[in-house]
Amino acid sequence: MRDYLKRGILKFECSFFSRVMKRALGMMIPLILVGGLSCALRNLPIPVYQDLLSTEQFEWLYEFFDTIYTGTFGFFSIALVIGLSLSYAMELNETVDYMVMYVVVALAAYGVQLNVGNRYFQAESLGTVGSFSALIVAYLSCMAYTGMRKVRWLTLENFTAGMGGICVPAIQTFLPLLVITGASAAINQLFYFLFQVHGCYELLNQILLGIYHSVSTSNEFLSGLFYTIFVNFLWFFGLHGSHILEPIAQNSMAFTGDSIFSKSFYDVFVSMGGCGTTICVLIALLLFFRKERSGKLAGLASFTVIFNLNEMLTFGLPIILNPILFLPFVLTPVVCYCISYAAVAIGWVPVMTHEVVWTVPIGVGGYLATGSVRGTILQLVCIVIGVAMYYPFLRLNQRAEIRRAKEQVKILISELQGKEEKIEQPMFLTRGDHIGSTSRLLLLDLKHAIRKGELYMLYQPQVRADGTCIGAEALLRWEHPLYGMIYPPLIIYLAEEGKILPELEQFIMDDVVRGIAKVKENYEGSFKVSVNFTAHSLLWDIEEYVKDTLEKYQVEPQKLWIEITEQDILLQTDMVISKLNKLKSAGHKLLIDDFGMGHTSLLYLQSDYFDIVKLDGSLTRPLLASKTNQKIVASIVELGNELNIDVIAEYVETKEQQKMLEKLGCTCYQGYLYSKPVVLDEFIDYMKKQNQ
């Protein structure tokens, strides 16, 4: 049952709907933070400061902050429609032209629902109170547009054939937009006919308010309890519960000074750190998850959460639409409400005497609201209990995040391997879907890993038929703290496409040459270490960096061999040829890696650049069962002997394989038969033992 639940949660979080929603809501973080911060600065609970803002001389400063607040929160739903439609199109990996069309369609459908321009239009629906209907209308309109684009006559495909420019997607969107806006207007009319409301926004508000009124009672405690549950339940789905229920808060929860529960009571003692009492999340992350990604996020969010602005946590962790954190997100505020209400009811904490703005920091708010330090102590007690409630769920979420992240990287690696088999160039970093997002996140982490020296090299020995170890190939490894071991070709792809290949190869060269110097100190015999280059490596001054690094560690060029993948050599520009000649003349031996994968293998044997070829695994793995592969290997070895080119076989894993290769004339091997890739000290010990 537990495994079934885990799979269900993972499936939901990796679903198209979940990815679209989380990305769209995440796009709103800067908007909400700017608006919330301006609200906090406008309402700082410092009497001298507030008196200053109320003077005629500094009234402009109050209006300055107020303008930013209303300009951000006042258009939240419109921004959400744009963000969701963009997220939807990006997840489909649409081109920029069609991304714009998705935005146009969603805005038009939502504009019709809001009755913009007629007497039924309500300006507040443009802000956070309209976020629920914005999500629904935008998502459904994008779904409809996606389906209609598959209908050829709706997209006027016959009329746009041969056209060019932006007008093509615009014309193709004409009829779908007409149908969608027409349907939106018809739904408006239907809503009025059935429910006497004008649009989705009014209907949803009426339904939500109706549900609340049906469960609330005249009992103050139960009314406050239902309000607490309802607000945080809505927030879990990314809906601004406090704003949606604002009419209730204004009418039946206004601060009077003689009752226990009010909207201000909720803000001070329940919504600490924002919805879900997320100050508890912040503290739990800072205490127990400091070294994790979530702990670093909490560090960034600390300042805003102090002012009860938690969007960086709710959308960044994320908490919104996260099934694991649903229970503590809803129940922690409920527990805090019950404890706070009881503390006031029994007289341990005074009834609130002052209304406090929701952005007032925790601790200060409790004291100002009650005029007693007991208000602050009550807040602290609730926070401690909340941290204890959140902790086990945050631990579960951490494990689920690792599983989810590994699944995303697994999908990315699978796509890359598919491209490798077809010899296609991947373009992951420019994609808008989850593959692109994962690639860009990995690229950022790779930049950090290079700067911090978190990558490392392993060494796989290369052995002759008589057992002599001639050296090793240096292999790059990166163990990501979240994703685990990263597929090495993915590292190279990210570095190439992300324009950080020189930085990566400088790190590799430093590490390998320093390793060679260490081998020299501990081993007196002859040896070499080979390192991989790509064709892109030869497009910057790598040969100069190699020369300087060898001089820095006093290592001879003959001890550093350079492998270049056969596919990469296809980039035979004059610059590449010149650099190959410089490397060879400096004393390095050049190897063709993965020899046999491409269609032009034999052409490289004719050049004077390469001294050694390495047989690809596609030739050596099925060698025993494939007569054809045996003939190909024998031919390559024979031709290599005539051209004075040595051959090394990779992926040698069994003694039978080695015997067959030796029979075919290949006498140098690399593979698990001899050793897996090992750290430098183990390689030194291995070479000493083999060459005694």
N, C-alpha and C positions, 0 to 999 in steps of 0.2 A: 504493500500500500504506500509505504514511504517512498520507494523508488518510483512508483507510478505518479505520485504527487510531484516529485522532483522533475520528472520528464515533462509533466503537464506544465509546470511553471516555466521550464526552459523553453518549451515549445511556444508558449504565449509570449515570452519576452523576446524571442527571436522571430515572432510573426511580423508580417508586413504592417498590420494595424499598429502594433506596439511600437515598431521602429518609427513609423510616421508620426505618431502622437508624441513620443518622447522627444524626437528631434524638433518638432514644431514648438512644443512647450519650452524646450531648452533655448530656442531662439528668442524667447521672450525675456530671458533672464536680464540682459542689460537694460531693457525698457523698464522692467519692474524695479530693478535696483536704482536706476536713476530717479524714477518717480518717487520711490519710497525714501531714498536718501534726501531728496528735496523736501519731502514732507517732514522727515525727521529734523532737518535743519530749520524748517519753518516753525516747528513746534517744540524746540528744545526747552525742557522744563527748568529754565533758569529765569527767575523773576526779573532780574535786571535786564537780561537779554530780551525777554518778551515786552517789557516796558519800553525798551529802545525801539523795537519793531513797531510798536503802536504809536510812536511819535510821528509827526508829519514829516520830519527830516529824514527818517529811515523807513517810511512806509513803502518806498520803492523796493527795499530789500525783501520785505514780506511778499510783495507782489511778484518779485523776481522768482522766489522759490515756489510760490503758488502757481505761477504760469507754467513752470517746468512740470509740476505735479499734475495739473489738469491737462497739459499737453501730451503727457505720456499715458497716464491712467485713463484719460478721457477718450483715447483712441485705441485702447488695448484690444478690443474685439476686432477692429479692422486689421491691426497688426497681426493678430492671431490668424485671421483668415489668410492673409498673405503668407505668413510663415507655414501654415499647414499645407496650403496648396503647393508652395515651393518644395516642402518636405516630401509631399506625395510624388511630385514630378521627379525629384532627385532620386527617390527610392526606385522609381521606374527607369532611372538612368536616361532621362529625356535630354534632348539638346536644349541649349539656352532659349532658343526661339519658342519651343513648345512649353518650357517652364513658364515663360511669360504668359502664354495662352491659358495655362492652368490658373494662374493668378487672376487673369481677366475674367474667366468663367466663374471662379469662386466668389470674387468681389461682386460680380453682377447678380449672382443668385442670392447672396447675402443682402445686397442693397435692395433687391425686390422684397425680401422678407422684412426689412426694416421700414418699408414704406417711405424711403428717402424722397423728400420733395413734396409729400402730400400732408394733409392735416393730421394723419395718424402717426406721423414720425415722432419718436421719443429720443431726444439727444442722449440720454443716459445709456441707451442700448448700444452706443458706440464704445462705451467703456467696459470695465471689468464685469459689470452686471450682465452684459450680453455675451460673455465668453462661452457659456454652455451652448447657446443656439449657434454661435459662430463656429464651434467645433463640429457640430452636427451638420449644419448646412454646407460648410466647406468640404467636409469629408465626402458627403453624399454627392455633391456636385462634381467633385473630382472623379469619383467612381463612375458617375454617369458619363462624363466627358471621355474617360478612358474607354468605356464600352462603345460609345458612339463613333470614336475614331476608327473602330474596326469595321464600320459599315461604310462601304465605298461611296455609295450615292450621297450619304450625309456629309461626307468630307469633300464633295465636288471634285473627286480625284481626276475625272476626265477633263475638267476645265483647267486644272492647275498643272497638268502634265506639260513639261517643257518650260514652265515659268521658273523664275529664279528670284532670290531675295526674300525679305521678311514678309512680303505679301502672300507667299504660299501658305505658311501656317495660319496667317490671319484669315485668309479666304476659307481655308479648310475648317476653321473654327466657327464660321458664320452660322451655319445651320445647327450644329450642336448647341451653340450659345442661345440661339433662338428657341430651341426646344427646351433647354434647361431653364431659362428665365421665364418662358411661358408656363412651364410646370410649376415653378416657384410662385408665380402670380396666381395660378389656379389654386394652389394649396392655400395661399392667403385667403382667397375667396371662400374656400371650403371651411377653413378655420372660423371665419366670421359667421358663416351660415350655421355651423354646428355649435360653436362655443362663444360667439360674439366677441372674439378677440381678433386683433389685427396682426397676424404673423406669428412665426415660430417663437420669437422672443417673448411675446405676451403669453402665449399658450404655455410654454415651459415654466415661466414664472408663476402662472396661475396654478399649474399642476404642483410645483414644488411648494408653493405657499399653502395650497390646499392640503397636501400631505402633512405638512408641518402642523397646520391648524387641527387636522383630524386626530393627530396623536398627542398634541399638547393639551394641557388641562389648565384649569384656573389655579391649580396648586403651583406656587412659585418655584419650589424645588424641582418638580417634574417638568415644568415648562423650561427651566434653565437646562435641565438634563437633556431633554429632547433637542434643544437648540444646539448644545455642545456636540451631540452625536451627529446631528444633521449637517452642521457647518463643516466638520472635519471629514465626514463621509463624502461631501461634495468636493472638498479640497483634494481628496485622494485621487479623484479623477481629473485633476487639473482645473477645477472650476472654483472661482473665487467665492466660496460659500458665504463669507461675511457680507460681501456686496450683494449677492443674490438675495440674501435674507435681510437686507438693509431696511426694507419697509417694515418688517416685524420689529427690528431693533429700534427703529424710530418711534413706533407706535406703542408697543407693549413692553419694551425693555429700556425705556428712557431713564436716565439717572434722576432719582428723586431725593436721595439722601436719607430716606427712612426705610427703604427695603434692602434686602440682602443682595438679590441678583439684579444685575443690569448689564448692558453691553459693556460698560466700563469695567465692571467686576470681571466679566469674561476676559477682557483684554489684559487685565492686571494679573489675575491669579490662574488663568487657564491657558490663554494663548501666549505663553511666555516663549519668546524666541520665534513666534509665528505660529501658524496652524500646526496641529499635531504636537504642541509643546516641544518644538524642535530644539530649544535650548538644551534639552536632555540628550538629543542626538549629538549635538555639537560637543558637549562635555564628554560623553561616552567615547566619541571618536578621538578626541584629544588625549584622553586618559589611556585608552586600550588599543587604539589603532594608529598611533602616531606615524609608524613607518610605512603604513599601507597607503595606497592611492587615496582612499577615503579620508585618512587622517590628514594628508596634505591639503585636500579640498576643504576640510574643516578649518585648517589654519587660515586659508584664504577667506573663508566665510565668517570668521570670528567677528570682525568689525560690524558687518551688516546684521548678524544675528543678535548682537547686543541691542540693536534698535528694532528688534522684532521683524527683521526682513530676512526671511529664510529661503528665498527662491533659489539661491545658489546651492543650498542643500537639497531642497525638495526636487529640483530639476536636475541637479548635477550628480547627486549620489547614485541613482535617483530614488526618491521616495514615491513620487507620483507614479501611479500605475504599476507599482512594484508589489506583487501579491504577498511577498514574504513580510513586508513591513506594514501591511494593511492593519493587522490587529493592534500593534503598539501605537500606530499613528492615530487610530480612533479611540482606543481604550485609555491611553495615557492622559489625554485631556479629560476624559470622563472621571478617572480616579482623582486627578487634580481638582476637578470641579467639586466632587463629593467631599474631599478633605477640606477644601477651602470653605464650602458652604457650611459644613459642620462646625468648623473652627469659629466662624462668625456667629452661627446660630446658638452655640453654647456660651458665647461671650468671651472666648479666649482672645479673639481678634475683634477690634471695634468694627462696627458697620462703616462702610465707606462714607467719608465726609466730603471728598473732593473728586470730581470727575477728572480722569487722567487720560491724556492722548495716548493712543496705542503705540506710538514710537518711543515712549519713555523707557529707558533701560531698566532691566530687571534689578531689583533691590531698591532703586530710587522710586520706582512706580509703587511698590508696596507701601513704602513709608509715606509718600505724598497722598496716596488714596485714603489711608486710614489715620494718618497723623500719629502713627505708632510704629516703633521698631518691630513690633510683633507682626505687622504686615510684611516686612522684609523677611523675617524668620519663617513665616508661613510659605512664602515663595521658595525659600531655600529647601524646606522640608519636601515640598512637592517636587522640586527638581531632583533631589536625591532619590526619591521613590521612582520618578520617571526614568532616571538613568538606569536603575536596576531593572525596570520593565523593558527598556529598549535593548539592553546589552545582549541577551541571548539571541534576539532577532537580528541584530546587527552582525553577530558572529555567523549566523546562518546565511545572511545576505552576502557576507564576505566570501563564503564558500561557493554560493551560487554564482557570484560575480566571476569568480575564477573559472568555474565550469562554462559559463556563458562566453567569457572572453576567449577561452581555449577553443570553444566551438566556432567562434567567428574567425579566429586565426586558422583553424583547420580548414574552413571553407575557402579562405583566401589562398592557403597553400595548395589546396586541391585545384583551384582555378589556375594558379601559376604552373603547376605540373602539367595541366592540360595544355597550356600554351607552349610549354617546353616540348611536349611530344609532337605538337604540330609545327614547331619552329616558328611560332608567332610572337610578335613583340607585345608584351602586356602593357596596358595603359590604365593601371588601377588608380593611380593618384589623381587622375582627372575625372574619375567616375563620381557620380553623385549618390550612388546607393550605399548600402552598408559595407560593400567591398571597398569602395573608395574611402569611406569614413575610417574603417579599420586600418587601411594602408596609411592614411595621413596621420592617424594616431601613432602607429608604429614608427613612422618616419620621425616624428617629434621625439619619441622615446629613444630612437637610434642616435639622434643628434646628442641627446643628453648622455647616453651610454658611452659614446666616443669621447666626449669631454671628460667624463668621470672615470674613464678607463675600465668600464664594466665588461667589455668584450675580452676574449682571451683566445690563445692559440693552443691547439693540440697537435701532436706530431705522430704521423703514422709511418712506421719503418718500411723501408724498401730493401728487399733481401734477394741475393743471388741464389742460384740453384744449389751452390755448395754451402749455403747457410750464412754467408758473410753479409752483414748489414752495411750497405753503402751510404745510408743516410735516411732521410725522411721527407715527407711532404707536410708542410705546415698548413693546418686547416683552421679556418676561422669558426669560432663558436660564440653564441650570445644566448645566455640563459636569462630571459626576461622575468622580472619579479612576479608578473601576473600571468603571462602566457606560457611560461616554461621555455623549453629549448626552441629557438627559432630556426626554421629551415634555412641553411646557409645561402642558397641562391636567392631567397627572398631578401636577405640582408643586402646582397650585391645589387639587386634590382632597385630597392629603395634608395640606396646610396647613389646609383647612377641617375635615376629619374628625379631624385630629390636634390641633385647638384651638390652632394657632399662626398662624392667618391674620393677626391684628393685627400680630404680629412681622414676618411676611413683608411685609405691605403698608407698614409703617413703613420697612422697608429699601427697598422699591420707590419710595416717595414721596420719601425722602431722595435717592436716586440720580437720579430723574427731575428733581426740582426743581433739584438741584445742576447737572444737565445743562443745563436751561433757562437757568440763570444763566450758564453758560459760553457758550452760544450767543449770549446778549445781548452778552457781552463781545467776541465775534468777528464778529457780524453785525448790521448796523444796521437792516435791513428788518423788516417785520412777519412773524411766524410763530407757530406754536402747536405744542404736543406733547400728544398724547392718551395716556391711560393707562387700563388696564382695571380696573374694579371688578367684584365679584360682589355678589349680593344679601346674602350673608353679611357683606360689607364694611360694609354699612349698618346692621349690628346692633351695632356698637361705635362709639365716638366718633371716627370717621374724619374727619368734617368739621372737627372741632376740630384734629386733627393736621395736616390739609391746610393749614388757616389758619396754624397756628404755623410750619410748614415754609416756607410762602411768605414769611412775615415774616422768618424766619431768613435766607433767601437773597435777600430783596428782589426777589421775582418777583411780577408782577401776576397775579391769578386768570384774566384773559382768555387768558393764554398756556398755561394748563393745562386741556385738555379732558378730559372723563371719559366713558369708554365703559362701558356696562353691557350684558352679553349678554342678548338677548331672553328666553331661557329663565329667566334669573335674575330678571327683572322680575316674573315670575309671583308672587313673594313680595311682594304689595302690602299690607303691613300699614300701620297708621297711622304707625308709627315710620319705615318705609322712605319713605313719601310725605313725611313731615316733613323727613327728611334730604335728599331730592332737592330739595325747595323751598329749603332752606338753601344747598345747593351752587349752585343756579341763581341765587338772589338775591345770592350772593357774587360772581358774575361768571363762573362757569364755564359753558361750553357742554356740554350733555349729549347723548351719542350712544347710539343703540340699535345694538349690535354684532350681527353674524350675523342681520340682519333677513331674515326669510323662512323660517327654519328651523321656527318653531312654527306653531301653529294660530290664534294670537290676534294676529298681527302688526298688523293694521289697527286694533285697539283702542288701541294705544299712540300712533298718529298723532292720535287724538282728544284726548290729554292735552296739557297745556301744559308738560310737563316737558322734552320732548326737542326739540332744535334740528336734529338731523342723524340720518339713518339710514344704516347701512352694509350694502350688499347682500351677502348671504352667498354663499360660493363655490358652493353648490348651485344658485344662480340664474345666476351669471356664467360658470362653467366651461363648461357645455353651451350657452351662449347662441347661438352661431353655428348649431348644428344643431337647436335647439329653437325652433320658432315660438311655442310656449306660453310659454316663458321670456321671449321677446322681448315678448310681450303683457303679461306680469306686470310686467316691469321698466318698460315704458312707462307702465303704469297707476300704479305706485308713484311714478314721477317726476312724472307729471301731478298726482296727489293731493298729493304733497309740495309742488309749486309753489303749489297753491291754499291749502295750510295754512302756507306760508312755512317749509317744512322742506327742507333741502338733502339731497342724496343722494351718497354716496361708494360707488364700486364696488370691492370687494376682488377679489383673485386675477386681476387683469388681466395677462395673460401674453403676448399677441400684439397686433400692430398692428391686425389684423382685428377682434379683440375690442373694442379701444378705439374703432375707427371705428363699430362697431355700437352701442356704448353711447352714443356722441356723437349718433348718428342718433336714438336713442330718448330723448334729452334729458338723459342723465347726463353731466356734464362734469368730474367729479373722480374720480381713480383712485388705486388703490394696488395694486402688484403687481410681479412680476419684469420686466415690460416696461420699467419705469422703474428699479427698483433692488431688490436683495435687502435684507434687514435688515442694517445696517452699524453699526459702532461710532460713537460720537458725533462724533469728529473727521472721519470720512469723510462723515457726514451734513452737517456744517457746510460742508465743501468742496463737496458736491453741491449744496446750496441756493445757495451763492454762485455757482456756475457756471450753474445754471438761471435765476437771477434777475438776472443782469447787465443 
